[in-house]
Amino acid sequence: MDPIIFPLSKQDTFISNSQRLGQVSQPMYDAFWALRHAADGHSDLSERERELIFVAAFAATKNEGGFRVHVNRAHKIGVTIEQLEQVVLLLLSTSLGLAPTVELLVWLHDELD
């Protein structure tokens, strides 16, 4: 099995999950992105707000690849490391718990330090 290489995770090249989907089924890839664009345009949430939501959602579901991608995207549009840390730290008071929260902080700093 090939090693997992996370998008934007200090790797020279990567294949995203959506690209892998496209390798299996181009129609499913196209439908996924149509759905995503429809959700993006549903209301007036800013790009910053959408990225913070993605960070929180991927953190809560422990989706490491998605978390790493959206941490980078959020940081590139001006979200500070401290603000991203706060998103993660807010999850500590949920059912996520201490060990997963600390693991998320490790992923965050692995990406942005």
VMD Tcl script that builds the backbone (N, CA, C; Angstrom):
set m [mol new atoms 339]
animate dup $m
set s [atomselect $m all]
$s set {name element resname resid chain x y z} {
  {N N MET 1 A 0.845 -1.176 0.000}
  {CA C MET 1 A 0.000 0.000 0.000}
  {C C MET 1 A 0.894 1.244 0.000}
  {N N ASP 2 A 0.522 2.219 -0.793}
  {CA C ASP 2 A 1.283 3.462 -0.860}
  {C C ASP 2 A 1.131 4.244 0.438}
  {N N PRO 3 A 2.169 4.986 0.826}
  {CA C PRO 3 A 2.038 5.818 2.023}
  {C C PRO 3 A 1.028 6.932 1.785}
  {N N ILE 4 A 0.397 7.356 2.854}
  {CA C ILE 4 A -0.557 8.468 2.759}
  {C C ILE 4 A 0.233 9.753 2.674}
  {N N ILE 5 A -0.036 10.540 1.658}
  {CA C ILE 5 A 0.587 11.854 1.514}
  {C C ILE 5 A -0.537 12.876 1.560}
  {N N PHE 6 A -0.493 13.745 2.531}
  {CA C PHE 6 A -1.566 14.705 2.705}
  {C C PHE 6 A -1.347 15.929 1.829}
  {N N PRO 7 A -2.403 16.428 1.214}
  {CA C PRO 7 A -2.296 17.627 0.390}
  {C C PRO 7 A -1.726 18.793 1.182}
  {N N LEU 8 A -0.831 19.530 0.571}
  {CA C LEU 8 A -0.263 20.750 1.130}
  {C C LEU 8 A 0.553 20.499 2.391}
  {N N SER 9 A 0.860 19.245 2.679}
  {CA C SER 9 A 1.563 18.905 3.901}
  {C C SER 9 A 3.063 18.825 3.663}
  {N N LYS 10 A 3.611 19.917 3.165}
  {CA C LYS 10 A 5.053 20.004 2.929}
  {C C LYS 10 A 5.533 18.912 1.976}
  {N N GLN 11 A 4.654 18.442 1.127}
  {CA C GLN 11 A 4.990 17.443 0.127}
  {C C GLN 11 A 5.138 18.139 -1.222}
  {N N ASP 12 A 6.031 17.622 -2.056}
  {CA C ASP 12 A 6.211 18.203 -3.388}
  {C C ASP 12 A 4.996 17.960 -4.276}
  {N N THR 13 A 4.432 16.783 -4.180}
  {CA C THR 13 A 3.261 16.443 -4.984}
  {C C THR 13 A 2.254 15.717 -4.105}
  {N N PHE 14 A 1.010 15.719 -4.541}
  {CA C PHE 14 A -0.022 15.005 -3.803}
  {C C PHE 14 A -1.185 14.713 -4.732}
  {N N ILE 15 A -1.990 13.772 -4.331}
  {CA C ILE 15 A -3.248 13.494 -5.002}
  {C C ILE 15 A -4.336 13.677 -3.957}
  {N N SER 16 A -5.245 14.586 -4.221}
  {CA C SER 16 A -6.318 14.851 -3.271}
  {C C SER 16 A -7.362 13.743 -3.325}
  {N N ASN 17 A -8.198 13.702 -2.308}
  {CA C ASN 17 A -9.278 12.711 -2.295}
  {C C ASN 17 A -10.213 12.918 -3.479}
  {N N SER 18 A -10.494 14.171 -3.812}
  {CA C SER 18 A -11.389 14.393 -4.956}
  {C C SER 18 A -10.735 13.948 -6.262}
  {N N GLN 19 A -9.408 14.136 -6.395}
  {CA C GLN 19 A -8.717 13.646 -7.584}
  {C C GLN 19 A -8.763 12.122 -7.649}
  {N N ARG 20 A -8.606 11.478 -6.505}
  {CA C ARG 20 A -8.706 10.012 -6.482}
  {C C ARG 20 A -10.110 9.565 -6.895}
  {N N LEU 21 A -11.121 10.283 -6.439}
  {CA C LEU 21 A -12.486 9.989 -6.855}
  {C C LEU 21 A -12.607 10.118 -8.365}
  {N N GLY 22 A -12.010 11.183 -8.928}
  {CA C GLY 22 A -12.056 11.392 -10.365}
  {C C GLY 22 A -11.359 10.306 -11.158}
  {N N GLN 23 A -10.341 9.689 -10.565}
  {CA C GLN 23 A -9.658 8.590 -11.242}
  {C C GLN 23 A -10.568 7.372 -11.371}
  {N N VAL 24 A -11.489 7.239 -10.419}
  {CA C VAL 24 A -12.419 6.111 -10.443}
  {C C VAL 24 A -13.655 6.448 -11.267}
  {N N SER 25 A -14.170 7.678 -11.083}
  {CA C SER 25 A -15.405 8.060 -11.769}
  {C C SER 25 A -15.432 9.565 -12.011}
  {N N GLN 26 A -15.194 9.963 -13.237}
  {CA C GLN 26 A -15.248 11.390 -13.575}
  {C C GLN 26 A -16.638 11.986 -13.321}
  {N N PRO 27 A -17.729 11.263 -13.641}
  {CA C PRO 27 A -19.048 11.825 -13.336}
  {C C PRO 27 A -19.264 12.083 -11.830}
  {N N MET 28 A -18.760 11.178 -10.986}
  {CA C MET 28 A -18.893 11.390 -9.539}
  {C C MET 28 A -18.048 12.587 -9.095}
  {N N TYR 29 A -16.853 12.736 -9.642}
  {CA C TYR 29 A -15.983 13.881 -9.354}
  {C C TYR 29 A -16.702 15.175 -9.728}
  {N N ASP 30 A -17.266 15.212 -10.927}
  {CA C ASP 30 A -17.980 16.408 -11.377}
  {C C ASP 30 A -19.178 16.702 -10.477}
  {N N ALA 31 A -19.904 15.663 -10.077}
  {CA C ALA 31 A -21.066 15.851 -9.201}
  {C C ALA 31 A -20.646 16.345 -7.821}
  {N N PHE 32 A -19.538 15.806 -7.303}
  {CA C PHE 32 A -19.033 16.258 -6.006}
  {C C PHE 32 A -18.746 17.752 -6.041}
  {N N TRP 33 A -18.034 18.210 -7.077}
  {CA C TRP 33 A -17.672 19.628 -7.154}
  {C C TRP 33 A -18.873 20.517 -7.442}
  {N N ALA 34 A -19.848 20.010 -8.180}
  {CA C ALA 34 A -21.076 20.784 -8.394}
  {C C ALA 34 A -21.808 20.987 -7.067}
  {N N LEU 35 A -21.869 19.923 -6.266}
  {CA C LEU 35 A -22.493 20.017 -4.948}
  {C C LEU 35 A -21.735 20.998 -4.065}
  {N N ARG 36 A -20.422 20.909 -4.071}
  {CA C ARG 36 A -19.590 21.794 -3.258}
  {C C ARG 36 A -19.781 23.258 -3.655}
  {N N HIS 37 A -19.799 23.535 -4.961}
  {CA C HIS 37 A -19.986 24.919 -5.427}
  {C C HIS 37 A -21.391 25.425 -5.091}
  {N N ALA 38 A -22.371 24.556 -5.163}
  {CA C ALA 38 A -23.732 24.953 -4.794}
  {C C ALA 38 A -23.801 25.310 -3.312}
  {N N ALA 39 A -23.136 24.535 -2.469}
  {CA C ALA 39 A -23.125 24.834 -1.030}
  {C C ALA 39 A -22.379 26.132 -0.764}
  {N N ASP 40 A -21.255 26.359 -1.457}
  {CA C ASP 40 A -20.493 27.602 -1.280}
  {C C ASP 40 A -21.336 28.825 -1.613}
  {N N GLY 41 A -22.177 28.721 -2.616}
  {CA C GLY 41 A -22.964 29.866 -3.053}
  {C C GLY 41 A -24.328 29.993 -2.416}
  {N N HIS 42 A -24.632 29.141 -1.468}
  {CA C HIS 42 A -25.976 29.129 -0.877}
  {C C HIS 42 A -26.316 30.418 -0.140}
  {N N SER 43 A -25.345 31.012 0.553}
  {CA C SER 43 A -25.603 32.276 1.246}
  {C C SER 43 A -24.349 33.126 1.190}
  {N N ASP 44 A -24.247 34.060 2.109}
  {CA C ASP 44 A -23.156 35.031 2.025}
  {C C ASP 44 A -22.026 34.777 3.031}
  {N N LEU 45 A -21.832 33.524 3.457}
  {CA C LEU 45 A -20.679 33.249 4.310}
  {C C LEU 45 A -19.405 33.603 3.547}
  {N N SER 46 A -18.482 34.229 4.242}
  {CA C SER 46 A -17.214 34.598 3.607}
  {C C SER 46 A -16.340 33.364 3.427}
  {N N GLU 47 A -15.318 33.506 2.601}
  {CA C GLU 47 A -14.358 32.422 2.427}
  {C C GLU 47 A -13.712 32.071 3.761}
  {N N ARG 48 A -13.409 33.092 4.562}
  {CA C ARG 48 A -12.807 32.883 5.883}
  {C C ARG 48 A -13.721 32.049 6.771}
  {N N GLU 49 A -14.990 32.416 6.806}
  {CA C GLU 49 A -15.948 31.672 7.625}
  {C C GLU 49 A -16.083 30.230 7.139}
  {N N ARG 50 A -16.147 30.048 5.823}
  {CA C ARG 50 A -16.265 28.685 5.288}
  {C C ARG 50 A -15.041 27.853 5.639}
  {N N GLU 51 A -13.847 28.434 5.532}
  {CA C GLU 51 A -12.632 27.683 5.861}
  {C C GLU 51 A -12.596 27.307 7.339}
  {N N LEU 52 A -13.009 28.215 8.228}
  {CA C LEU 52 A -13.044 27.886 9.656}
  {C C LEU 52 A -14.035 26.759 9.936}
  {N N ILE 53 A -15.136 26.754 9.227}
  {CA C ILE 53 A -16.115 25.674 9.382}
  {C C ILE 53 A -15.513 24.354 8.914}
  {N N PHE 54 A -14.826 24.385 7.778}
  {CA C PHE 54 A -14.174 23.166 7.293}
  {C C PHE 54 A -13.126 22.674 8.290}
  {N N VAL 55 A -12.328 23.579 8.833}
  {CA C VAL 55 A -11.320 23.176 9.819}
  {C C VAL 55 A -12.000 22.492 10.999}
  {N N ALA 56 A -13.053 23.099 11.518}
  {CA C ALA 56 A -13.754 22.521 12.671}
  {C C ALA 56 A -14.394 21.174 12.320}
  {N N ALA 57 A -14.994 21.084 11.148}
  {CA C ALA 57 A -15.656 19.840 10.763}
  {C C ALA 57 A -14.651 18.712 10.572}
  {N N PHE 58 A -13.555 19.007 9.884}
  {CA C PHE 58 A -12.547 17.968 9.684}
  {C C PHE 58 A -11.857 17.617 10.997}
  {N N ALA 59 A -11.704 18.583 11.875}
  {CA C ALA 59 A -11.130 18.296 13.194}
  {C C ALA 59 A -12.060 17.388 13.988}
  {N N ALA 60 A -13.332 17.725 14.010}
  {CA C ALA 60 A -14.297 16.952 14.801}
  {C C ALA 60 A -14.432 15.522 14.302}
  {N N THR 61 A -14.239 15.325 13.007}
  {CA C THR 61 A -14.366 13.977 12.448}
  {C C THR 61 A -13.021 13.276 12.323}
  {N N LYS 62 A -11.952 13.961 12.810}
  {CA C LYS 62 A -10.591 13.411 12.790}
  {C C LYS 62 A -10.169 13.027 11.371}
  {N N ASN 63 A -10.573 13.830 10.381}
  {CA C ASN 63 A -10.177 13.631 8.995}
  {C C ASN 63 A -8.881 14.406 8.800}
  {N N GLU 64 A -7.750 13.715 8.956}
  {CA C GLU 64 A -6.453 14.380 8.965}
  {C C GLU 64 A -6.147 15.084 7.648}
  {N N GLY 65 A -6.409 14.444 6.535}
  {CA C GLY 65 A -6.129 15.062 5.244}
  {C C GLY 65 A -6.908 16.342 5.038}
  {N N GLY 66 A -8.216 16.290 5.271}
  {CA C GLY 66 A -9.051 17.483 5.126}
  {C C GLY 66 A -8.654 18.576 6.103}
  {N N PHE 67 A -8.342 18.182 7.328}
  {CA C PHE 67 A -7.912 19.155 8.337}
  {C C PHE 67 A -6.653 19.874 7.870}
  {N N ARG 68 A -5.666 19.114 7.411}
  {CA C ARG 68 A -4.406 19.723 6.977}
  {C C ARG 68 A -4.609 20.659 5.782}
  {N N VAL 69 A -5.404 20.240 4.820}
  {CA C VAL 69 A -5.665 21.080 3.646}
  {C C VAL 69 A -6.311 22.400 4.067}
  {N N HIS 70 A -7.339 22.322 4.897}
  {CA C HIS 70 A -8.102 23.532 5.215}
  {C C HIS 70 A -7.404 24.411 6.242}
  {N N VAL 71 A -6.553 23.845 7.084}
  {CA C VAL 71 A -5.697 24.669 7.952}
  {C C VAL 71 A -4.794 25.545 7.085}
  {N N ASN 72 A -4.209 24.941 6.072}
  {CA C ASN 72 A -3.348 25.697 5.169}
  {C C ASN 72 A -4.124 26.749 4.399}
  {N N ARG 73 A -5.274 26.371 3.882}
  {CA C ARG 73 A -6.085 27.342 3.130}
  {C C ARG 73 A -6.511 28.506 4.020}
  {N N ALA 74 A -6.936 28.199 5.235}
  {CA C ALA 74 A -7.362 29.254 6.164}
  {C C ALA 74 A -6.192 30.181 6.479}
  {N N HIS 75 A -5.042 29.603 6.734}
  {CA C HIS 75 A -3.867 30.407 7.074}
  {C C HIS 75 A -3.470 31.308 5.898}
  {N N LYS 76 A -3.570 30.791 4.680}
  {CA C LYS 76 A -3.207 31.569 3.493}
  {C C LYS 76 A -4.133 32.752 3.252}
  {N N ILE 77 A -5.352 32.708 3.790}
  {CA C ILE 77 A -6.261 33.842 3.606}
  {C C ILE 77 A -6.319 34.724 4.852}
  {N N GLY 78 A -5.390 34.529 5.786}
  {CA C GLY 78 A -5.251 35.456 6.898}
  {C C GLY 78 A -5.673 34.982 8.269}
  {N N VAL 79 A -6.141 33.761 8.399}
  {CA C VAL 79 A -6.479 33.232 9.721}
  {C C VAL 79 A -5.160 32.938 10.438}
  {N N THR 80 A -5.018 33.446 11.643}
  {CA C THR 80 A -3.765 33.273 12.372}
  {C C THR 80 A -3.669 31.881 12.986}
  {N N ILE 81 A -2.457 31.504 13.331}
  {CA C ILE 81 A -2.251 30.232 14.015}
  {C C ILE 81 A -3.019 30.219 15.332}
  {N N GLU 82 A -3.013 31.333 16.041}
  {CA C GLU 82 A -3.730 31.404 17.325}
  {C C GLU 82 A -5.228 31.193 17.126}
  {N N GLN 83 A -5.791 31.736 16.062}
  {CA C GLN 83 A -7.217 31.539 15.796}
  {C C GLN 83 A -7.499 30.084 15.434}
  {N N LEU 84 A -6.614 29.468 14.660}
  {CA C LEU 84 A -6.784 28.056 14.334}
  {C C LEU 84 A -6.633 27.185 15.581}
  {N N GLU 85 A -5.700 27.550 16.446}
  {CA C GLU 85 A -5.571 26.833 17.721}
  {C C GLU 85 A -6.864 26.942 18.513}
  {N N GLN 86 A -7.484 28.120 18.505}
  {CA C GLN 86 A -8.722 28.295 19.260}
  {C C GLN 86 A -9.834 27.401 18.713}
  {N N VAL 87 A -9.913 27.272 17.394}
  {CA C VAL 87 A -10.908 26.358 16.813}
  {C C VAL 87 A -10.716 24.961 17.382}
  {N N VAL 88 A -9.469 24.511 17.417}
  {CA C VAL 88 A -9.169 23.179 17.949}
  {C C VAL 88 A -9.456 23.114 19.446}
  {N N LEU 89 A -9.020 24.122 20.188}
  {CA C LEU 89 A -9.203 24.109 21.639}
  {C C LEU 89 A -10.674 24.135 22.044}
  {N N LEU 90 A -11.505 24.768 21.235}
  {CA C LEU 90 A -12.939 24.771 21.536}
  {C C LEU 90 A -13.524 23.367 21.493}
  {N N LEU 91 A -12.902 22.483 20.718}
  {CA C LEU 91 A -13.389 21.109 20.628}
  {C C LEU 91 A -13.097 20.296 21.881}
  {N N LEU 92 A -12.151 20.774 22.691}
  {CA C LEU 92 A -11.820 20.054 23.923}
  {C C LEU 92 A -13.028 19.940 24.842}
  {N N SER 93 A -13.880 20.946 24.836}
  {CA C SER 93 A -15.044 20.922 25.731}
  {C C SER 93 A -16.214 20.140 25.133}
  {N N THR 94 A -15.995 19.518 23.982}
  {CA C THR 94 A -17.021 18.656 23.391}
  {C C THR 94 A -16.682 17.217 23.731}
  {N N SER 95 A -17.309 16.310 23.083}
  {CA C SER 95 A -17.031 14.900 23.331}
  {C C SER 95 A -15.719 14.447 22.694}
  {N N LEU 96 A -15.003 15.334 22.019}
  {CA C LEU 96 A -13.761 14.945 21.356}
  {C C LEU 96 A -12.718 14.477 22.365}
  {N N GLY 97 A -12.534 15.210 23.449}
  {CA C GLY 97 A -11.613 14.783 24.491}
  {C C GLY 97 A -10.203 15.310 24.338}
  {N N LEU 98 A -9.372 15.047 25.350}
  {CA C LEU 98 A -8.032 15.601 25.435}
  {C C LEU 98 A -7.070 15.041 24.390}
  {N N ALA 99 A -6.925 13.735 24.310}
  {CA C ALA 99 A -5.922 13.150 23.406}
  {C C ALA 99 A -6.172 13.536 21.937}
  {N N PRO 100 A -7.398 13.434 21.435}
  {CA C PRO 100 A -7.628 13.855 20.050}
  {C C PRO 100 A -7.393 15.354 19.837}
  {N N THR 101 A -7.724 16.170 20.825}
  {CA C THR 101 A -7.497 17.608 20.706}
  {C C THR 101 A -6.012 17.907 20.614}
  {N N VAL 102 A -5.221 17.260 21.425}
  {CA C VAL 102 A -3.775 17.456 21.380}
  {C C VAL 102 A -3.220 16.958 20.043}
  {N N GLU 103 A -3.731 15.845 19.543}
  {CA C GLU 103 A -3.292 15.344 18.244}
  {C C GLU 103 A -3.581 16.364 17.140}
  {N N LEU 104 A -4.744 17.002 17.194}
  {CA C LEU 104 A -5.079 18.038 16.221}
  {C C LEU 104 A -4.108 19.210 16.300}
  {N N LEU 105 A -3.718 19.586 17.509}
  {CA C LEU 105 A -2.738 20.667 17.667}
  {C C LEU 105 A -1.395 20.273 17.049}
  {N N VAL 106 A -1.028 19.006 17.178}
  {CA C VAL 106 A 0.208 18.514 16.549}
  {C C VAL 106 A 0.093 18.637 15.029}
  {N N TRP 107 A -1.029 18.213 14.448}
  {CA C TRP 107 A -1.219 18.328 13.000}
  {C C TRP 107 A -1.136 19.795 12.570}
  {N N LEU 108 A -1.796 20.666 13.326}
  {CA C LEU 108 A -1.811 22.095 13.018}
  {C C LEU 108 A -0.397 22.652 12.963}
  {N N HIS 109 A 0.388 22.375 13.990}
  {CA C HIS 109 A 1.736 22.931 14.048}
  {C C HIS 109 A 2.683 22.219 13.069}
  {N N ASP 110 A 2.397 20.978 12.767}
  {CA C ASP 110 A 3.166 20.283 11.735}
  {C C ASP 110 A 3.009 20.990 10.398}
  {N N GLU 111 A 1.825 21.493 10.140}
  {CA C GLU 111 A 1.558 22.183 8.880}
  {C C GLU 111 A 2.114 23.600 8.847}
  {N N LEU 112 A 1.981 24.326 9.923}
  {CA C LEU 112 A 2.206 25.770 9.866}
  {C C LEU 112 A 3.478 26.270 10.533}
  {N N ASP 113 A 4.180 25.430 11.266}
  {CA C ASP 113 A 5.434 25.882 11.899}
  {C C ASP 113 A 6.603 25.746 10.939}
}
mol reanalyze $m
mol bondsrecalc $m
mol representation Tube
mol addrep $m
